[in-house]
Amino acid sequence: MADRLSLTNALADANIDRLKSERIATEIFDAIHDNVATKADLQQLEHRMLLRLAELEHRLTVRFASVMVVLTGMILAAIRYLPHS
C-alpha cells in the first residue's frame, strides 16, 4: 500500500466504514511521516559515512607506517649489536 488512498481502500474493503477508513489511513500516515528516511536523508548519510571511512583509512595508514618505521629501527639496532665473527 503505497499511499493513503490505497490504505483507505484496503480498510474499506475490510468492511470498515469509508469515513473511518480515511481517518485511520490519515492517522497512520501522519504517525509515520516524520519517522521515515527520505532518499536525500540516505544520500547524506552515505556521504558522511564515506568521509568517515576515508578519515579512518588515513589514520590506519599513518599508524601502520609508524609501526613499520619503529620496527625497522629496532631490527637495524638489533643487527648492529649482534656479535660479529
PDB file of N, CA, C and O in Angstrom:
ATOM      1  N   MET A   1       0.841  -1.178   0.000  1.00  0.00           N
ATOM      2  CA  MET A   1       0.000   0.000   0.000  1.00  0.00           C
ATOM      3  C   MET A   1       0.878   1.231   0.000  1.00  0.00           C
ATOM      4  O   MET A   1       1.437   1.623   1.024  1.00  0.00           O
ATOM      5  N   ALA A   2       0.985   1.819  -1.153  1.00  0.00           N
ATOM      6  CA  ALA A   2       1.955   2.883  -1.341  1.00  0.00           C
ATOM      7  C   ALA A   2       1.454   4.251  -0.927  1.00  0.00           C
ATOM      8  O   ALA A   2       2.263   5.150  -0.698  1.00  0.00           O
ATOM      9  N   ASP A   3       0.175   4.435  -0.826  1.00  0.00           N
ATOM     10  CA  ASP A   3      -0.292   5.764  -0.471  1.00  0.00           C
ATOM     11  C   ASP A   3      -1.543   5.687   0.388  1.00  0.00           C
ATOM     12  O   ASP A   3      -2.081   4.613   0.657  1.00  0.00           O
ATOM     13  N   ARG A   4      -1.980   6.852   0.804  1.00  0.00           N
ATOM     14  CA  ARG A   4      -3.124   6.951   1.716  1.00  0.00           C
ATOM     15  C   ARG A   4      -4.403   6.390   1.095  1.00  0.00           C
ATOM     16  O   ARG A   4      -5.180   5.721   1.777  1.00  0.00           O
ATOM     17  N   LEU A   5      -4.626   6.658  -0.196  1.00  0.00           N
ATOM     18  CA  LEU A   5      -5.831   6.181  -0.864  1.00  0.00           C
ATOM     19  C   LEU A   5      -5.858   4.651  -0.920  1.00  0.00           C
ATOM     20  O   LEU A   5      -6.903   4.037  -0.704  1.00  0.00           O
ATOM     21  N   SER A   6      -4.713   4.042  -1.211  1.00  0.00           N
ATOM     22  CA  SER A   6      -4.650   2.578  -1.244  1.00  0.00           C
ATOM     23  C   SER A   6      -4.973   1.988   0.123  1.00  0.00           C
ATOM     24  O   SER A   6      -5.698   0.999   0.227  1.00  0.00           O
ATOM     25  N   LEU A   7      -4.429   2.604   1.170  1.00  0.00           N
ATOM     26  CA  LEU A   7      -4.713   2.126   2.522  1.00  0.00           C
ATOM     27  C   LEU A   7      -6.184   2.320   2.867  1.00  0.00           C
ATOM     28  O   LEU A   7      -6.802   1.440   3.467  1.00  0.00           O
ATOM     29  N   THR A   8      -6.746   3.456   2.495  1.00  0.00           N
ATOM     30  CA  THR A   8      -8.169   3.714   2.735  1.00  0.00           C
ATOM     31  C   THR A   8      -9.030   2.678   2.032  1.00  0.00           C
ATOM     32  O   THR A   8      -9.978   2.147   2.610  1.00  0.00           O
ATOM     33  N   ASN A   9      -8.691   2.394   0.777  1.00  0.00           N
ATOM     34  CA  ASN A   9      -9.458   1.394   0.018  1.00  0.00           C
ATOM     35  C   ASN A   9      -9.339   0.009   0.640  1.00  0.00           C
ATOM     36  O   ASN A   9     -10.322  -0.730   0.698  1.00  0.00           O
ATOM     37  N   ALA A  10      -8.170  -0.343   1.095  1.00  0.00           N
ATOM     38  CA  ALA A  10      -7.989  -1.651   1.728  1.00  0.00           C
ATOM     39  C   ALA A  10      -8.807  -1.752   3.007  1.00  0.00           C
ATOM     40  O   ALA A  10      -9.413  -2.789   3.277  1.00  0.00           O
ATOM     41  N   LEU A  11      -8.826  -0.692   3.788  1.00  0.00           N
ATOM     42  CA  LEU A  11      -9.629  -0.701   5.020  1.00  0.00           C
ATOM     43  C   LEU A  11     -11.117  -0.753   4.694  1.00  0.00           C
ATOM     44  O   LEU A  11     -11.881  -1.444   5.367  1.00  0.00           O
ATOM     45  N   ALA A  12     -11.525  -0.023   3.665  1.00  0.00           N
ATOM     46  CA  ALA A  12     -12.931  -0.057   3.260  1.00  0.00           C
ATOM     47  C   ALA A  12     -13.310  -1.441   2.744  1.00  0.00           C
ATOM     48  O   ALA A  12     -14.420  -1.913   2.987  1.00  0.00           O
ATOM     49  N   ASP A  13     -12.394  -2.091   2.035  1.00  0.00           N
ATOM     50  CA  ASP A  13     -12.648  -3.455   1.552  1.00  0.00           C
ATOM     51  C   ASP A  13     -12.781  -4.451   2.700  1.00  0.00           C
ATOM     52  O   ASP A  13     -13.392  -5.508   2.545  1.00  0.00           O
ATOM     53  N   ALA A  14     -12.207  -4.108   3.851  1.00  0.00           N
ATOM     54  CA  ALA A  14     -12.295  -4.970   5.032  1.00  0.00           C
ATOM     55  C   ALA A  14     -13.543  -4.652   5.849  1.00  0.00           C
ATOM     56  O   ALA A  14     -13.615  -4.964   7.038  1.00  0.00           O
ATOM     57  N   ASN A  15     -14.523  -4.028   5.198  1.00  0.00           N
ATOM     58  CA  ASN A  15     -15.820  -3.714   5.811  1.00  0.00           C
ATOM     59  C   ASN A  15     -15.718  -2.681   6.933  1.00  0.00           C
ATOM     60  O   ASN A  15     -16.492  -2.719   7.890  1.00  0.00           O
ATOM     61  N   ILE A  16     -14.764  -1.764   6.813  1.00  0.00           N
ATOM     62  CA  ILE A  16     -14.685  -0.638   7.737  1.00  0.00           C
ATOM     63  C   ILE A  16     -15.289   0.558   7.005  1.00  0.00           C
ATOM     64  O   ILE A  16     -15.007   0.793   5.830  1.00  0.00           O
ATOM     65  N   ASP A  17     -16.115   1.299   7.716  1.00  0.00           N
ATOM     66  CA  ASP A  17     -16.786   2.466   7.143  1.00  0.00           C
ATOM     67  C   ASP A  17     -15.795   3.371   6.426  1.00  0.00           C
ATOM     68  O   ASP A  17     -14.675   3.567   6.898  1.00  0.00           O
ATOM     69  N   ARG A  18     -16.205   3.927   5.280  1.00  0.00           N
ATOM     70  CA  ARG A  18     -15.311   4.731   4.441  1.00  0.00           C
ATOM     71  C   ARG A  18     -14.739   5.926   5.198  1.00  0.00           C
ATOM     72  O   ARG A  18     -13.542   6.195   5.093  1.00  0.00           O
ATOM     73  N   LEU A  19     -15.556   6.644   5.954  1.00  0.00           N
ATOM     74  CA  LEU A  19     -15.057   7.800   6.721  1.00  0.00           C
ATOM     75  C   LEU A  19     -14.050   7.359   7.777  1.00  0.00           C
ATOM     76  O   LEU A  19     -13.028   8.013   7.985  1.00  0.00           O
ATOM     77  N   LYS A  20     -14.348   6.242   8.442  1.00  0.00           N
ATOM     78  CA  LYS A  20     -13.412   5.719   9.445  1.00  0.00           C
ATOM     79  C   LYS A  20     -12.122   5.243   8.773  1.00  0.00           C
ATOM     80  O   LYS A  20     -11.033   5.419   9.318  1.00  0.00           O
ATOM     81  N   SER A  21     -12.249   4.644   7.597  1.00  0.00           N
ATOM     82  CA  SER A  21     -11.069   4.187   6.855  1.00  0.00           C
ATOM     83  C   SER A  21     -10.158   5.360   6.508  1.00  0.00           C
ATOM     84  O   SER A  21      -8.937   5.274   6.640  1.00  0.00           O
ATOM     85  N   GLU A  22     -10.767   6.453   6.062  1.00  0.00           N
ATOM     86  CA  GLU A  22      -9.979   7.638   5.720  1.00  0.00           C
ATOM     87  C   GLU A  22      -9.278   8.199   6.953  1.00  0.00           C
ATOM     88  O   GLU A  22      -8.116   8.600   6.889  1.00  0.00           O
ATOM     89  N   ARG A  23      -9.988   8.224   8.062  1.00  0.00           N
ATOM     90  CA  ARG A  23      -9.413   8.747   9.317  1.00  0.00           C
ATOM     91  C   ARG A  23      -8.253   7.863   9.786  1.00  0.00           C
ATOM     92  O   ARG A  23      -7.206   8.370  10.188  1.00  0.00           O
ATOM     93  N   ILE A  24      -8.442   6.553   9.732  1.00  0.00           N
ATOM     94  CA  ILE A  24      -7.379   5.624  10.139  1.00  0.00           C
ATOM     95  C   ILE A  24      -6.155   5.783   9.236  1.00  0.00           C
ATOM     96  O   ILE A  24      -5.024   5.850   9.718  1.00  0.00           O
ATOM     97  N   ALA A  25      -6.389   5.843   7.919  1.00  0.00           N
ATOM     98  CA  ALA A  25      -5.279   5.999   6.979  1.00  0.00           C
ATOM     99  C   ALA A  25      -4.533   7.305   7.231  1.00  0.00           C
ATOM    100  O   ALA A  25      -3.303   7.332   7.194  1.00  0.00           O
ATOM    101  N   THR A  26      -5.266   8.385   7.486  1.00  0.00           N
ATOM    102  CA  THR A  26      -4.642   9.674   7.765  1.00  0.00           C
ATOM    103  C   THR A  26      -3.795   9.601   9.031  1.00  0.00           C
ATOM    104  O   THR A  26      -2.670  10.101   9.050  1.00  0.00           O
ATOM    105  N   GLU A  27      -4.313   8.995  10.070  1.00  0.00           N
ATOM    106  CA  GLU A  27      -3.572   8.877  11.332  1.00  0.00           C
ATOM    107  C   GLU A  27      -2.303   8.047  11.154  1.00  0.00           C
ATOM    108  O   GLU A  27      -1.249   8.393  11.687  1.00  0.00           O
ATOM    109  N   ILE A  28      -2.409   6.957  10.406  1.00  0.00           N
ATOM    110  CA  ILE A  28      -1.229   6.105  10.172  1.00  0.00           C
ATOM    111  C   ILE A  28      -0.166   6.882   9.409  1.00  0.00           C
ATOM    112  O   ILE A  28       1.003   6.880   9.795  1.00  0.00           O
ATOM    113  N   PHE A  29      -0.564   7.544   8.331  1.00  0.00           N
ATOM    114  CA  PHE A  29       0.410   8.288   7.539  1.00  0.00           C
ATOM    115  C   PHE A  29       1.015   9.448   8.317  1.00  0.00           C
ATOM    116  O   PHE A  29       2.208   9.723   8.186  1.00  0.00           O
ATOM    117  N   ASP A  30       0.206  10.137   9.130  1.00  0.00           N
ATOM    118  CA  ASP A  30       0.742  11.235   9.948  1.00  0.00           C
ATOM    119  C   ASP A  30       1.711  10.707  11.000  1.00  0.00           C
ATOM    120  O   ASP A  30       2.705  11.366  11.305  1.00  0.00           O
ATOM    121  N   ALA A  31       1.440   9.536  11.557  1.00  0.00           N
ATOM    122  CA  ALA A  31       2.293   8.975  12.602  1.00  0.00           C
ATOM    123  C   ALA A  31       3.667   8.572  12.060  1.00  0.00           C
ATOM    124  O   ALA A  31       4.678   8.733  12.743  1.00  0.00           O
ATOM    125  N   ILE A  32       3.702   8.048  10.835  1.00  0.00           N
ATOM    126  CA  ILE A  32       4.985   7.585  10.307  1.00  0.00           C
ATOM    127  C   ILE A  32       5.702   8.628   9.463  1.00  0.00           C
ATOM    128  O   ILE A  32       6.866   8.435   9.110  1.00  0.00           O
ATOM    129  N   HIS A  33       5.044   9.714   9.137  1.00  0.00           N
ATOM    130  CA  HIS A  33       5.616  10.721   8.226  1.00  0.00           C
ATOM    131  C   HIS A  33       6.984  11.220   8.679  1.00  0.00           C
ATOM    132  O   HIS A  33       7.908  11.289   7.868  1.00  0.00           O
ATOM    133  N   ASP A  34       7.134  11.569   9.949  1.00  0.00           N
ATOM    134  CA  ASP A  34       8.389  12.129  10.446  1.00  0.00           C
ATOM    135  C   ASP A  34       9.423  11.067  10.800  1.00  0.00           C
ATOM    136  O   ASP A  34      10.567  11.404  11.103  1.00  0.00           O
ATOM    137  N   ASN A  35       9.047   9.809  10.769  1.00  0.00           N
ATOM    138  CA  ASN A  35       9.955   8.746  11.167  1.00  0.00           C
ATOM    139  C   ASN A  35      10.496   7.941   9.999  1.00  0.00           C
ATOM    140  O   ASN A  35      11.139   6.912  10.206  1.00  0.00           O
ATOM    141  N   VAL A  36      10.253   8.381   8.797  1.00  0.00           N
ATOM    142  CA  VAL A  36      10.703   7.662   7.612  1.00  0.00           C
ATOM    143  C   VAL A  36      11.825   8.453   6.950  1.00  0.00           C
ATOM    144  O   VAL A  36      11.702   9.657   6.729  1.00  0.00           O
ATOM    145  N   ALA A  37      12.922   7.762   6.636  1.00  0.00           N
ATOM    146  CA  ALA A  37      14.049   8.418   5.971  1.00  0.00           C
ATOM    147  C   ALA A  37      13.739   8.590   4.487  1.00  0.00           C
ATOM    148  O   ALA A  37      13.204   7.694   3.834  1.00  0.00           O
ATOM    149  N   THR A  38      14.086   9.754   3.984  1.00  0.00           N
ATOM    150  CA  THR A  38      13.904  10.009   2.559  1.00  0.00           C
ATOM    151  C   THR A  38      15.167   9.583   1.810  1.00  0.00           C
ATOM    152  O   THR A  38      16.192   9.274   2.418  1.00  0.00           O
ATOM    153  N   LYS A  39      15.074   9.572   0.496  1.00  0.00           N
ATOM    154  CA  LYS A  39      16.239   9.230  -0.319  1.00  0.00           C
ATOM    155  C   LYS A  39      17.362  10.239  -0.070  1.00  0.00           C
ATOM    156  O   LYS A  39      18.534   9.865  -0.012  1.00  0.00           O
ATOM    157  N   ALA A  40      17.005  11.510   0.078  1.00  0.00           N
ATOM    158  CA  ALA A  40      18.010  12.548   0.359  1.00  0.00           C
ATOM    159  C   ALA A  40      18.686  12.297   1.708  1.00  0.00           C
ATOM    160  O   ALA A  40      19.896  12.481   1.838  1.00  0.00           O
ATOM    161  N   ASP A  41      17.904  11.875   2.716  1.00  0.00           N
ATOM    162  CA  ASP A  41      18.481  11.548   4.021  1.00  0.00           C
ATOM    163  C   ASP A  41      19.508  10.432   3.891  1.00  0.00           C
ATOM    164  O   ASP A  41      20.589  10.505   4.475  1.00  0.00           O
ATOM    165  N   LEU A  42      19.173   9.409   3.131  1.00  0.00           N
ATOM    166  CA  LEU A  42      20.079   8.277   2.952  1.00  0.00           C
ATOM    167  C   LEU A  42      21.329   8.673   2.169  1.00  0.00           C
ATOM    168  O   LEU A  42      22.418   8.175   2.451  1.00  0.00           O
ATOM    169  N   GLN A  43      21.183   9.554   1.200  1.00  0.00           N
ATOM    170  CA  GLN A  43      22.350  10.014   0.441  1.00  0.00           C
ATOM    171  C   GLN A  43      23.281  10.838   1.316  1.00  0.00           C
ATOM    172  O   GLN A  43      24.501  10.711   1.211  1.00  0.00           O
ATOM    173  N   GLN A  44      22.719  11.688   2.183  1.00  0.00           N
ATOM    174  CA  GLN A  44      23.547  12.468   3.109  1.00  0.00           C
ATOM    175  C   GLN A  44      24.285  11.541   4.063  1.00  0.00           C
ATOM    176  O   GLN A  44      25.468  11.738   4.341  1.00  0.00           O
ATOM    177  N   LEU A  45      23.586  10.535   4.559  1.00  0.00           N
ATOM    178  CA  LEU A  45      24.207   9.573   5.468  1.00  0.00           C
ATOM    179  C   LEU A  45      25.331   8.820   4.760  1.00  0.00           C
ATOM    180  O   LEU A  45      26.403   8.615   5.330  1.00  0.00           O
ATOM    181  N   GLU A  46      25.085   8.414   3.527  1.00  0.00           N
ATOM    182  CA  GLU A  46      26.115   7.708   2.763  1.00  0.00           C
ATOM    183  C   GLU A  46      27.343   8.597   2.582  1.00  0.00           C
ATOM    184  O   GLU A  46      28.472   8.131   2.730  1.00  0.00           O
ATOM    185  N   HIS A  47      27.130   9.870   2.263  1.00  0.00           N
ATOM    186  CA  HIS A  47      28.235  10.803   2.075  1.00  0.00           C
ATOM    187  C   HIS A  47      29.046  10.954   3.364  1.00  0.00           C
ATOM    188  O   HIS A  47      30.276  10.904   3.336  1.00  0.00           O
ATOM    189  N   ARG A  48      28.363  11.137   4.481  1.00  0.00           N
ATOM    190  CA  ARG A  48      29.063  11.278   5.767  1.00  0.00           C
ATOM    191  C   ARG A  48      29.825  10.011   6.123  1.00  0.00           C
ATOM    192  O   ARG A  48      30.945  10.082   6.628  1.00  0.00           O
ATOM    193  N   MET A  49      29.227   8.849   5.862  1.00  0.00           N
ATOM    194  CA  MET A  49      29.895   7.584   6.174  1.00  0.00           C
ATOM    195  C   MET A  49      31.138   7.389   5.297  1.00  0.00           C
ATOM    196  O   MET A  49      32.159   6.893   5.773  1.00  0.00           O
ATOM    197  N   LEU A  50      31.055   7.776   4.028  1.00  0.00           N
ATOM    198  CA  LEU A  50      32.221   7.661   3.146  1.00  0.00           C
ATOM    199  C   LEU A  50      33.347   8.577   3.609  1.00  0.00           C
ATOM    200  O   LEU A  50      34.518   8.198   3.553  1.00  0.00           O
ATOM    201  N   LEU A  51      33.003   9.774   4.064  1.00  0.00           N
ATOM    202  CA  LEU A  51      34.032  10.684   4.589  1.00  0.00           C
ATOM    203  C   LEU A  51      34.685  10.114   5.837  1.00  0.00           C
ATOM    204  O   LEU A  51      35.906  10.164   5.984  1.00  0.00           O
ATOM    205  N   ARG A  52      33.877   9.576   6.727  1.00  0.00           N
ATOM    206  CA  ARG A  52      34.429   8.992   7.959  1.00  0.00           C
ATOM    207  C   ARG A  52      35.295   7.792   7.644  1.00  0.00           C
ATOM    208  O   ARG A  52      36.329   7.585   8.279  1.00  0.00           O
ATOM    209  N   LEU A  53      34.883   7.002   6.673  1.00  0.00           N
ATOM    210  CA  LEU A  53      35.667   5.844   6.271  1.00  0.00           C
ATOM    211  C   LEU A  53      37.008   6.276   5.689  1.00  0.00           C
ATOM    212  O   LEU A  53      38.032   5.651   5.966  1.00  0.00           O
ATOM    213  N   ALA A  54      37.013   7.333   4.888  1.00  0.00           N
ATOM    214  CA  ALA A  54      38.260   7.846   4.322  1.00  0.00           C
ATOM    215  C   ALA A  54      39.190   8.352   5.425  1.00  0.00           C
ATOM    216  O   ALA A  54      40.398   8.124   5.377  1.00  0.00           O
ATOM    217  N   GLU A  55      38.622   9.040   6.420  1.00  0.00           N
ATOM    218  CA  GLU A  55      39.426   9.511   7.552  1.00  0.00           C
ATOM    219  C   GLU A  55      40.017   8.348   8.326  1.00  0.00           C
ATOM    220  O   GLU A  55      41.188   8.379   8.704  1.00  0.00           O
ATOM    221  N   LEU A  56      39.225   7.337   8.557  1.00  0.00           N
ATOM    222  CA  LEU A  56      39.690   6.156   9.281  1.00  0.00           C
ATOM    223  C   LEU A  56      40.791   5.443   8.503  1.00  0.00           C
ATOM    224  O   LEU A  56      41.782   5.000   9.084  1.00  0.00           O
ATOM    225  N   GLU A  57      40.615   5.335   7.202  1.00  0.00           N
ATOM    226  CA  GLU A  57      41.627   4.701   6.366  1.00  0.00           C
ATOM    227  C   GLU A  57      42.949   5.465   6.454  1.00  0.00           C
ATOM    228  O   GLU A  57      44.017   4.860   6.542  1.00  0.00           O
ATOM    229  N   HIS A  58      42.871   6.787   6.431  1.00  0.00           N
ATOM    230  CA  HIS A  58      44.082   7.610   6.533  1.00  0.00           C
ATOM    231  C   HIS A  58      44.766   7.397   7.889  1.00  0.00           C
ATOM    232  O   HIS A  58      45.982   7.219   7.951  1.00  0.00           O
ATOM    233  N   ARG A  59      43.995   7.416   8.955  1.00  0.00           N
ATOM    234  CA  ARG A  59      44.575   7.229  10.295  1.00  0.00           C
ATOM    235  C   ARG A  59      45.235   5.868  10.423  1.00  0.00           C
ATOM    236  O   ARG A  59      46.324   5.755  10.986  1.00  0.00           O
ATOM    237  N   LEU A  60      44.581   4.826   9.903  1.00  0.00           N
ATOM    238  CA  LEU A  60      45.169   3.491   9.981  1.00  0.00           C
ATOM    239  C   LEU A  60      46.444   3.393   9.156  1.00  0.00           C
ATOM    240  O   LEU A  60      47.397   2.729   9.566  1.00  0.00           O
ATOM    241  N   THR A  61      46.472   4.039   8.013  1.00  0.00           N
ATOM    242  CA  THR A  61      47.672   4.035   7.183  1.00  0.00           C
ATOM    243  C   THR A  61      48.832   4.712   7.908  1.00  0.00           C
ATOM    244  O   THR A  61      49.955   4.209   7.889  1.00  0.00           O
ATOM    245  N   VAL A  62      48.568   5.840   8.540  1.00  0.00           N
ATOM    246  CA  VAL A  62      49.607   6.556   9.279  1.00  0.00           C
ATOM    247  C   VAL A  62      50.106   5.701  10.437  1.00  0.00           C
ATOM    248  O   VAL A  62      51.313   5.619  10.666  1.00  0.00           O
ATOM    249  N   ARG A  63      49.209   5.071  11.161  1.00  0.00           N
ATOM    250  CA  ARG A  63      49.629   4.224  12.289  1.00  0.00           C
ATOM    251  C   ARG A  63      50.451   3.039  11.807  1.00  0.00           C
ATOM    252  O   ARG A  63      51.467   2.697  12.413  1.00  0.00           O
ATOM    253  N   PHE A  64      50.022   2.418  10.733  1.00  0.00           N
ATOM    254  CA  PHE A  64      50.757   1.277  10.197  1.00  0.00           C
ATOM    255  C   PHE A  64      52.163   1.699   9.768  1.00  0.00           C
ATOM    256  O   PHE A  64      53.139   1.003  10.046  1.00  0.00           O
ATOM    257  N   ALA A  65      52.256   2.837   9.093  1.00  0.00           N
ATOM    258  CA  ALA A  65      53.563   3.328   8.666  1.00  0.00           C
ATOM    259  C   ALA A  65      54.446   3.636   9.874  1.00  0.00           C
ATOM    260  O   ALA A  65      55.645   3.360   9.846  1.00  0.00           O
ATOM    261  N   SER A  66      53.876   4.196  10.917  1.00  0.00           N
ATOM    262  CA  SER A  66      54.641   4.495  12.134  1.00  0.00           C
ATOM    263  C   SER A  66      55.171   3.217  12.769  1.00  0.00           C
ATOM    264  O   SER A  66      56.326   3.164  13.194  1.00  0.00           O
ATOM    265  N   VAL A  67      54.354   2.214  12.834  1.00  0.00           N
ATOM    266  CA  VAL A  67      54.779   0.934  13.398  1.00  0.00           C
ATOM    267  C   VAL A  67      55.898   0.336  12.549  1.00  0.00           C
ATOM    268  O   VAL A  67      56.855  -0.220  13.087  1.00  0.00           O
ATOM    269  N   MET A  68      55.784   0.446  11.241  1.00  0.00           N
ATOM    270  CA  MET A  68      56.814  -0.098  10.360  1.00  0.00           C
ATOM    271  C   MET A  68      58.151   0.627  10.564  1.00  0.00           C
ATOM    272  O   MET A  68      59.206  -0.008  10.561  1.00  0.00           O
ATOM    273  N   VAL A  69      58.110   1.952  10.741  1.00  0.00           N
ATOM    274  CA  VAL A  69      59.336   2.719  10.979  1.00  0.00           C
ATOM    275  C   VAL A  69      59.978   2.288  12.292  1.00  0.00           C
ATOM    276  O   VAL A  69      61.191   2.084  12.346  1.00  0.00           O
ATOM    277  N   VAL A  70      59.195   2.149  13.336  1.00  0.00           N
ATOM    278  CA  VAL A  70      59.720   1.745  14.641  1.00  0.00           C
ATOM    279  C   VAL A  70      60.306   0.338  14.556  1.00  0.00           C
ATOM    280  O   VAL A  70      61.407   0.094  15.050  1.00  0.00           O
ATOM    281  N   LEU A  71      59.584  -0.582  13.937  1.00  0.00           N
ATOM    282  CA  LEU A  71      60.095  -1.951  13.819  1.00  0.00           C
ATOM    283  C   LEU A  71      61.374  -2.009  12.982  1.00  0.00           C
ATOM    284  O   LEU A  71      62.292  -2.759  13.314  1.00  0.00           O
ATOM    285  N   THR A  72      61.444  -1.236  11.913  1.00  0.00           N
ATOM    286  CA  THR A  72      62.662  -1.198  11.098  1.00  0.00           C
ATOM    287  C   THR A  72      63.836  -0.689  11.924  1.00  0.00           C
ATOM    288  O   THR A  72      64.939  -1.229  11.845  1.00  0.00           O
ATOM    289  N   GLY A  73      63.596   0.347  12.711  1.00  0.00           N
ATOM    290  CA  GLY A  73      64.647   0.878  13.593  1.00  0.00           C
ATOM    291  C   GLY A  73      65.093  -0.153  14.608  1.00  0.00           C
ATOM    292  O   GLY A  73      66.289  -0.287  14.866  1.00  0.00           O
ATOM    293  N   MET A  74      64.165  -0.876  15.181  1.00  0.00           N
ATOM    294  CA  MET A  74      64.515  -1.899  16.175  1.00  0.00           C
ATOM    295  C   MET A  74      65.322  -3.023  15.529  1.00  0.00           C
ATOM    296  O   MET A  74      66.285  -3.511  16.119  1.00  0.00           O
ATOM    297  N   ILE A  75      64.938  -3.431  14.335  1.00  0.00           N
ATOM    298  CA  ILE A  75      65.666  -4.502  13.652  1.00  0.00           C
ATOM    299  C   ILE A  75      67.074  -4.045  13.304  1.00  0.00           C
ATOM    300  O   ILE A  75      68.031  -4.794  13.499  1.00  0.00           O
ATOM    301  N   LEU A  76      67.216  -2.830  12.792  1.00  0.00           N
ATOM    302  CA  LEU A  76      68.540  -2.319  12.460  1.00  0.00           C
ATOM    303  C   LEU A  76      69.409  -2.172  13.699  1.00  0.00           C
ATOM    304  O   LEU A  76      70.607  -2.450  13.648  1.00  0.00           O
ATOM    305  N   ALA A  77      68.824  -1.738  14.812  1.00  0.00           N
ATOM    306  CA  ALA A  77      69.585  -1.629  16.061  1.00  0.00           C
ATOM    307  C   ALA A  77      70.004  -3.004  16.543  1.00  0.00           C
ATOM    308  O   ALA A  77      71.130  -3.180  17.010  1.00  0.00           O
ATOM    309  N   ALA A  78      69.119  -3.978  16.436  1.00  0.00           N
ATOM    310  CA  ALA A  78      69.457  -5.334  16.862  1.00  0.00           C
ATOM    311  C   ALA A  78      70.566  -5.907  15.991  1.00  0.00           C
ATOM    312  O   ALA A  78      71.463  -6.580  16.499  1.00  0.00           O
ATOM    313  N   ILE A  79      70.518  -5.656  14.703  1.00  0.00           N
ATOM    314  CA  ILE A  79      71.570  -6.155  13.799  1.00  0.00           C
ATOM    315  C   ILE A  79      72.911  -5.509  14.161  1.00  0.00           C
ATOM    316  O   ILE A  79      73.945  -6.176  14.145  1.00  0.00           O
ATOM    317  N   ARG A  80      72.895  -4.243  14.479  1.00  0.00           N
ATOM    318  CA  ARG A  80      74.139  -3.534  14.808  1.00  0.00           C
ATOM    319  C   ARG A  80      74.813  -4.138  16.045  1.00  0.00           C
ATOM    320  O   ARG A  80      76.041  -4.204  16.115  1.00  0.00           O
ATOM    321  N   TYR A  81      74.017  -4.572  17.008  1.00  0.00           N
ATOM    322  CA  TYR A  81      74.595  -5.078  18.262  1.00  0.00           C
ATOM    323  C   TYR A  81      74.788  -6.595  18.254  1.00  0.00           C
ATOM    324  O   TYR A  81      75.153  -7.173  19.278  1.00  0.00           O
ATOM    325  N   LEU A  82      74.551  -7.238  17.128  1.00  0.00           N
ATOM    326  CA  LEU A  82      74.851  -8.665  17.029  1.00  0.00           C
ATOM    327  C   LEU A  82      76.370  -8.858  17.071  1.00  0.00           C
ATOM    328  O   LEU A  82      77.125  -8.031  16.560  1.00  0.00           O
ATOM    329  N   PRO A  83      76.798  -9.943  17.677  1.00  0.00           N
ATOM    330  CA  PRO A  83      78.252 -10.180  17.695  1.00  0.00           C
ATOM    331  C   PRO A  83      78.760 -10.449  16.283  1.00  0.00           C
ATOM    332  O   PRO A  83      78.147 -11.179  15.504  1.00  0.00           O
ATOM    333  N   HIS A  84      79.888  -9.840  15.986  1.00  0.00           N
ATOM    334  CA  HIS A  84      80.493 -10.044  14.669  1.00  0.00           C
ATOM    335  C   HIS A  84      81.512 -11.171  14.769  1.00  0.00           C
ATOM    336  O   HIS A  84      82.181 -11.309  15.793  1.00  0.00           O
ATOM    337  N   SER A  85      81.634 -11.948  13.759  1.00  0.00           N
ATOM    338  CA  SER A  85      82.588 -13.043  13.828  1.00  0.00           C
ATOM    339  C   SER A  85      83.888 -12.749  13.158  1.00  0.00           C
ATOM    340  O   SER A  85      84.782 -13.595  13.145  1.00  0.00           O
TER     341      SER A  85
END
